């Protein structure tokens, strides 16, 4: 089992961290609680010491930085800012600054604090350094407000911890290529044809592959979510650029084509801005290159190729089945975009994995958990 450091910061959600500690101990992990002074105003350190059967440290000990994982739940806005800027004014922030292993954090704060530009910048900084964030979730908070800022449930955090610990070496030595986001095809100097893809699902897949030990390259088309840290990031705003960058790296061991690549682009692009007038604007569209088909045509033995299909209902699922064979893919991940509660612009997703062996539905869950289950299937396909 693993040595897990459980950091607890100030906030009413601190009481949930006790359940997380209990779950970790029950699973056989060696747990060391690290509470800030603010956390102890909500839950006594003795509670965690009793659950962990271990005393909470009052200063930075060498063994604290030799653990397998640091999980901070809840992560307050104040401590999030400290971590983002490298401040170390208590045992928890000292540990986080000295710790070189994987760090997982579950933010919890008022919705307006979570949405503030300063917090968004701090979150981006942590992601860039490879910190894995779980949540926050949308719901009712202790002060009676409703919004995004509620700490994820202990069971969800525990599942993420278990996934990080159990799978951290599964793809070691493998090169994984992920495309994410939505391409934009210029109409003129200021307008474009695009789609609603944020890149959230592709980013989650890239982060999950990195956590499993892979060397990850993310070809990103206009992401509206922060990219994960510790991956190679290759911008590719248009379908043509994405095609070029992906095919240049098509020798990867695993390729996940999660980006929403435009099927058509304007046949002609105006060099300036087309002025508005009373006349209709007729635009002729031409097909873009089929990147997945090209990857399938040139794939080598042992390479794993995963395609994605964003389509409507049962008709779309039928097309995904056809796509599997036509594009010579190992797996097609079907996403039903007729639903408003999943997929585009939503933190959750529900997908159907279509393969030659059959189909498996992954029920609605946060995109990070969906990414983990997709990678579970991919690991089975990778030659040992």
C-alpha positions as CSV (number, residue, x, y, z in Angstrom):
1,X,0.0,0.0,0.0
2,X,1.0,3.6,-0.3
3,X,2.1,6.4,2.0
4,X,-0.4,9.3,1.6
5,X,-0.2,12.7,3.0
6,X,-3.7,14.3,3.7
7,X,-3.5,18.1,3.9
8,X,-6.5,19.8,5.3
9,X,-7.1,23.6,5.0
10,X,-9.6,26.0,6.6
11,X,-13.3,25.7,5.6
12,X,-16.5,24.0,6.5
13,X,-15.7,21.2,4.0
14,X,-12.8,20.1,6.4
15,X,-15.3,17.8,8.1
16,X,-15.5,15.8,4.8
17,X,-11.7,15.2,4.9
18,X,-12.2,13.0,7.9
19,X,-14.2,10.6,5.8
20,X,-11.5,10.7,3.1
21,X,-8.9,9.8,5.7
22,X,-11.0,6.9,6.9
23,X,-11.5,5.6,3.4
24,X,-7.7,5.7,2.8
25,X,-6.9,3.9,6.0
26,X,-9.6,1.3,5.3
27,X,-7.9,0.7,1.9
28,X,-4.7,-0.1,3.7
29,X,-2.8,3.1,3.1
30,X,-0.4,4.7,5.6
31,X,-2.0,8.1,6.2
32,X,-0.3,11.2,7.7
33,X,-2.7,14.1,8.3
34,X,-1.4,17.7,8.0
35,X,-3.7,20.4,9.2
36,X,-3.4,24.1,8.9
37,X,-4.3,26.2,11.9
38,X,-7.4,27.4,10.1
39,X,-8.5,23.8,9.5
40,X,-8.3,23.1,13.3
41,X,-10.9,25.8,13.9
42,X,-13.4,23.5,12.1
43,X,-12.1,20.0,12.9
44,X,-9.7,19.0,15.7
45,X,-6.4,17.4,14.7
46,X,-7.1,14.6,17.2
47,X,-10.0,13.5,14.9
48,X,-7.6,12.9,12.1
49,X,-5.0,11.4,14.3
50,X,-7.5,8.9,15.6
51,X,-8.6,8.0,12.1
52,X,-5.0,7.8,10.7
53,X,-3.6,6.3,13.9
54,X,-0.7,8.7,13.4
55,X,0.1,12.1,15.0
56,X,-0.2,15.2,12.8
57,X,3.3,16.7,12.3
58,X,4.0,20.2,13.7
59,X,7.1,20.8,11.6
60,X,8.5,19.6,8.3
61,X,10.0,16.2,8.8
62,X,12.1,14.4,6.1
63,X,9.6,11.5,5.9
64,X,6.9,13.9,4.7
65,X,8.5,14.5,1.4
66,X,9.1,10.7,0.9
67,X,5.5,9.8,0.6
68,X,3.8,8.5,-2.6
69,X,1.1,11.1,-2.8
70,X,0.0,14.4,-1.3
71,X,-3.7,15.1,-1.4
72,X,-5.1,18.4,-0.1
73,X,-8.9,18.4,0.7
74,X,-10.3,20.8,1.0
75,X,-8.0,23.3,-0.7
76,X,-9.1,26.8,0.3
77,X,-8.7,29.8,-2.0
78,X,-6.0,31.1,0.4
79,X,-3.9,28.0,0.4
80,X,-4.4,27.6,-3.4
81,X,-2.9,31.1,-3.8
82,X,0.0,30.2,-1.5
83,X,0.8,27.1,-3.5
84,X,0.5,28.9,-6.8
85,X,3.1,31.5,-5.6
86,X,5.4,29.1,-3.7
87,X,4.7,30.5,-0.2
88,X,5.5,28.2,2.7
89,X,4.3,29.7,6.0
90,X,2.9,26.5,7.6
91,X,3.7,22.8,7.6
92,X,1.3,22.0,4.8
93,X,2.6,24.6,2.4
94,X,6.2,23.7,3.3
95,X,5.5,20.1,2.5
96,X,3.8,21.0,-0.8
97,X,6.8,23.1,-1.8
98,X,9.3,20.4,-0.9
99,X,7.3,17.4,-2.2
100,X,8.3,16.0,-5.6
101,X,5.7,13.3,-6.0
102,X,2.1,13.6,-7.4
103,X,-0.2,16.2,-5.8
104,X,-4.0,16.0,-5.9
105,X,-6.2,18.8,-4.6
106,X,-9.9,19.3,-4.1
107,X,-10.7,23.0,-4.1
108,X,-13.6,24.3,-2.0
109,X,-14.7,27.9,-1.7
110,X,-17.4,30.4,-2.4
111,X,-18.5,30.4,-6.1
112,X,-17.5,34.1,-6.6
113,X,-14.1,33.3,-5.1
114,X,-13.7,30.3,-7.5
115,X,-14.7,32.5,-10.5
116,X,-12.4,35.4,-9.6
117,X,-9.7,36.1,-12.1
118,X,-7.0,35.8,-9.5
119,X,-8.2,32.3,-8.6
120,X,-8.4,31.3,-12.2
121,X,-4.8,32.4,-12.7
122,X,-3.7,30.5,-9.6
123,X,-5.5,27.4,-10.8
124,X,-3.8,27.6,-14.2
125,X,-0.5,27.9,-12.5
126,X,-1.1,24.7,-10.4
127,X,-2.3,22.8,-13.5
128,X,0.8,23.9,-15.4
129,X,3.0,22.3,-12.7
130,X,1.0,19.1,-12.9
131,X,-1.3,19.3,-9.8
132,X,-4.4,17.2,-10.4
133,X,-7.6,19.0,-9.4
134,X,-10.7,17.2,-8.4
135,X,-13.8,19.5,-8.6
136,X,-15.1,21.7,-7.3
137,X,-18.6,20.6,-7.9
138,X,-21.8,22.6,-8.4
139,X,-24.3,22.6,-5.5
140,X,-25.5,24.4,-2.4
141,X,-22.8,25.7,-0.1
142,X,-22.8,26.1,3.6
143,X,-23.7,29.8,3.4
144,X,-26.8,28.9,1.4
145,X,-25.5,30.0,-2.0
146,X,-25.7,27.8,-5.1
147,X,-22.9,27.5,-7.6
148,X,-19.5,25.9,-8.4
149,X,-17.3,25.8,-5.4
150,X,-18.5,22.8,-3.4
151,X,-15.8,20.3,-2.5
152,X,-16.1,16.9,-4.3
153,X,-17.4,14.1,-2.2
154,X,-14.9,12.0,-0.3
155,X,-15.7,8.9,-2.3
156,X,-14.9,10.8,-5.6
157,X,-11.6,12.1,-4.2
158,X,-10.7,8.6,-2.9
159,X,-11.5,7.0,-6.3
160,X,-9.2,9.5,-7.9
161,X,-6.4,8.9,-5.4
162,X,-6.7,5.1,-5.9
163,X,-6.5,5.6,-9.7
164,X,-3.4,7.8,-9.5
165,X,-1.7,5.4,-7.1
166,X,-2.6,2.1,-8.9
167,X,-2.0,3.2,-12.4
168,X,1.0,5.5,-12.2
169,X,3.4,3.1,-14.1
170,X,0.9,1.5,-16.6
171,X,2.0,3.6,-19.6
172,X,5.6,4.2,-18.6
173,X,7.9,4.3,-21.6
174,X,4.9,4.8,-24.0
175,X,4.4,7.9,-26.2
176,X,0.8,9.1,-26.2
177,X,-0.6,11.7,-28.7
178,X,-3.8,13.4,-27.9
179,X,-5.7,16.0,-29.9
180,X,-8.2,18.3,-28.2
181,X,-10.4,21.3,-28.7
182,X,-12.3,22.6,-31.7
183,X,-10.7,23.8,-34.9
184,X,-11.7,27.2,-36.4
185,X,-11.8,27.8,-40.2
186,X,-11.3,31.5,-41.2
187,X,-14.0,33.2,-43.3
188,X,-12.2,36.5,-43.3
189,X,-9.8,38.4,-41.1
190,X,-12.1,38.3,-38.1
191,X,-14.8,35.6,-38.6
192,X,-14.5,31.9,-38.6
193,X,-16.5,28.6,-38.8
194,X,-16.1,26.7,-35.5
195,X,-17.8,24.4,-33.1
196,X,-18.6,24.3,-29.3
197,X,-15.8,21.9,-28.2
198,X,-13.9,23.3,-25.2
199,X,-11.2,20.6,-25.3
200,X,-12.1,19.6,-21.7
201,X,-12.4,15.9,-22.6
202,X,-9.1,15.8,-24.5
203,X,-7.3,17.7,-21.7
204,X,-8.6,15.2,-19.2
205,X,-7.4,12.3,-21.3
206,X,-3.9,13.9,-21.7
207,X,-3.6,14.4,-17.9
208,X,-4.8,10.9,-17.2
209,X,-2.2,9.4,-19.7
210,X,0.5,11.5,-18.0
211,X,-0.5,10.3,-14.6
212,X,-0.1,6.7,-15.8
213,X,3.6,7.4,-16.7
214,X,3.3,8.2,-20.5
215,X,5.2,10.8,-22.4
216,X,2.3,12.9,-23.6
217,X,1.9,15.4,-26.5
218,X,-1.2,17.4,-26.7
219,X,-2.2,18.9,-30.1
220,X,-4.5,21.7,-29.0
221,X,-7.1,23.5,-31.1
222,X,-8.4,26.6,-29.4
223,X,-8.8,25.2,-25.9
224,X,-11.1,27.1,-23.5
225,X,-9.8,25.1,-20.5
226,X,-6.3,25.2,-19.1
227,X,-4.0,22.5,-20.5
228,X,-2.5,20.0,-18.1
229,X,1.1,20.5,-16.9
230,X,4.1,18.4,-17.8
231,X,2.9,17.6,-21.3
232,X,4.2,18.9,-24.7
233,X,1.7,21.4,-25.9
234,X,1.4,22.0,-29.7
235,X,-1.1,24.7,-30.8
236,X,-3.1,23.8,-34.0
237,X,-6.0,26.2,-34.5
238,X,-7.2,25.1,-37.9
239,X,-8.0,21.7,-39.4
240,X,-5.1,21.9,-41.8
241,X,-2.7,22.8,-38.9
242,X,-4.0,20.0,-36.7
243,X,-3.7,17.5,-39.6
244,X,-0.1,18.6,-40.2
245,X,0.9,18.4,-36.5
246,X,-0.8,15.1,-35.8
247,X,0.6,13.3,-38.9
248,X,4.1,14.6,-38.0
249,X,3.8,12.7,-34.8
250,X,1.8,9.7,-36.0
251,X,4.4,7.2,-34.8
252,X,3.2,7.5,-31.2
253,X,2.4,4.3,-29.4
254,X,-1.2,5.5,-28.6
255,X,-3.1,8.2,-30.6
256,X,-6.4,9.6,-29.2
257,X,-8.2,11.9,-31.7
258,X,-10.5,13.7,-29.2
259,X,-10.5,17.0,-31.1
260,X,-13.6,18.2,-32.9
261,X,-12.0,18.7,-36.3
262,X,-14.0,20.7,-38.9
263,X,-15.4,18.5,-41.7
264,X,-15.6,21.5,-44.0
265,X,-13.8,24.9,-44.5
266,X,-14.5,27.9,-46.7
267,X,-13.1,27.4,-50.2
268,X,-12.0,31.0,-50.2
269,X,-10.9,33.3,-47.3
270,X,-11.1,37.0,-47.5
271,X,-7.8,38.7,-46.5
272,X,-9.6,41.6,-44.8
273,X,-12.9,41.9,-43.0
274,X,-16.0,41.6,-45.2
275,X,-18.2,44.7,-44.6
276,X,-21.8,44.2,-43.7
277,X,-24.4,45.1,-46.4
278,X,-27.9,44.2,-47.5
279,X,-26.7,41.4,-49.9
280,X,-26.6,37.7,-48.9
281,X,-23.2,36.2,-48.3
282,X,-22.9,32.9,-50.0
283,X,-20.0,30.7,-48.8
284,X,-18.8,27.7,-50.6
285,X,-17.4,25.0,-48.3
286,X,-14.9,22.3,-49.2
287,X,-14.0,19.2,-47.2
288,X,-11.0,19.1,-44.9
289,X,-8.6,16.2,-44.7
290,X,-9.7,13.1,-42.8
291,X,-7.0,12.9,-40.2
292,X,-8.3,9.7,-38.5
293,X,-8.5,7.9,-41.8
294,X,-5.0,8.9,-42.6
295,X,-3.8,7.6,-39.3
296,X,-5.6,4.4,-39.8
297,X,-4.0,3.9,-43.3
298,X,-0.5,4.4,-42.0
299,X,-0.7,2.8,-38.5
300,X,2.0,0.4,-37.6
301,X,1.8,-3.0,-35.8
302,X,1.1,-2.6,-32.1
303,X,0.0,1.0,-32.4
304,X,-3.3,1.8,-30.6
305,X,-5.7,4.2,-32.5
306,X,-8.7,5.8,-30.8
307,X,-11.3,7.9,-32.6
308,X,-14.1,10.0,-31.3
309,X,-17.6,10.5,-32.7
310,X,-19.8,13.4,-31.6
311,X,-23.2,12.7,-33.0
312,X,-27.0,12.5,-32.3
313,X,-28.7,9.6,-30.6
314,X,-29.0,6.0,-32.1
315,X,-28.4,7.2,-35.6
316,X,-25.1,8.7,-34.5
317,X,-24.2,5.5,-32.6
318,X,-24.8,3.5,-35.8
319,X,-22.5,5.8,-37.7
320,X,-19.8,5.4,-34.9
321,X,-20.0,1.6,-35.5
322,X,-19.4,2.2,-39.2
323,X,-16.5,4.6,-38.4
324,X,-14.7,1.9,-36.4
325,X,-14.0,-0.3,-39.4
326,X,-13.8,2.5,-42.0
327,X,-11.0,4.3,-40.1
328,X,-9.2,1.2,-39.0
329,X,-9.5,2.2,-35.3
330,X,-9.3,0.1,-32.2
331,X,-12.0,2.0,-30.4
332,X,-14.5,4.7,-31.2
333,X,-15.7,6.9,-28.3
334,X,-19.2,7.9,-29.0
335,X,-20.6,11.1,-27.4
336,X,-24.3,11.9,-27.8
337,X,-24.4,15.6,-28.5
338,X,-28.2,15.7,-28.6
339,X,-28.1,15.9,-24.8
340,X,-27.5,19.2,-23.1
341,X,-26.4,17.8,-19.7
342,X,-23.2,16.2,-21.1
343,X,-20.5,16.8,-23.7
344,X,-20.1,20.3,-25.0
345,X,-19.8,23.0,-22.3
346,X,-20.6,20.5,-19.5
347,X,-18.3,19.2,-16.8
348,X,-19.8,15.7,-17.1
349,X,-20.0,13.3,-20.0
350,X,-21.5,9.9,-20.9
351,X,-20.0,7.9,-23.7
352,X,-20.3,4.5,-25.5
353,X,-17.0,2.7,-26.2
354,X,-17.4,0.9,-29.6
355,X,-14.9,-1.8,-30.5
356,X,-14.8,-5.0,-32.5
357,X,-15.4,-6.9,-29.3
358,X,-18.6,-5.1,-28.5
359,X,-19.9,-2.0,-26.9
360,X,-19.7,-0.6,-23.3
361,X,-21.5,2.4,-22.0
362,X,-19.8,4.6,-19.4
363,X,-22.5,6.3,-17.4
364,X,-22.7,10.0,-16.7
365,X,-19.7,11.1,-14.6
366,X,-17.2,13.9,-14.4
367,X,-15.0,14.1,-17.5
368,X,-11.9,13.2,-15.4
369,X,-13.5,9.9,-14.4
370,X,-14.7,9.2,-18.0
371,X,-11.1,9.8,-19.1
372,X,-9.8,7.3,-16.5
373,X,-12.2,4.6,-17.7
374,X,-11.3,5.2,-21.3
375,X,-7.6,4.9,-20.4
376,X,-8.4,1.6,-18.6
377,X,-9.6,0.2,-21.9
378,X,-6.6,1.6,-23.8
379,X,-4.2,0.0,-21.4
380,X,-5.7,-3.4,-22.2
381,X,-4.9,-2.8,-25.9
382,X,-1.3,-1.6,-25.5
383,X,1.2,-4.5,-26.2
384,X,3.1,-5.4,-23.1
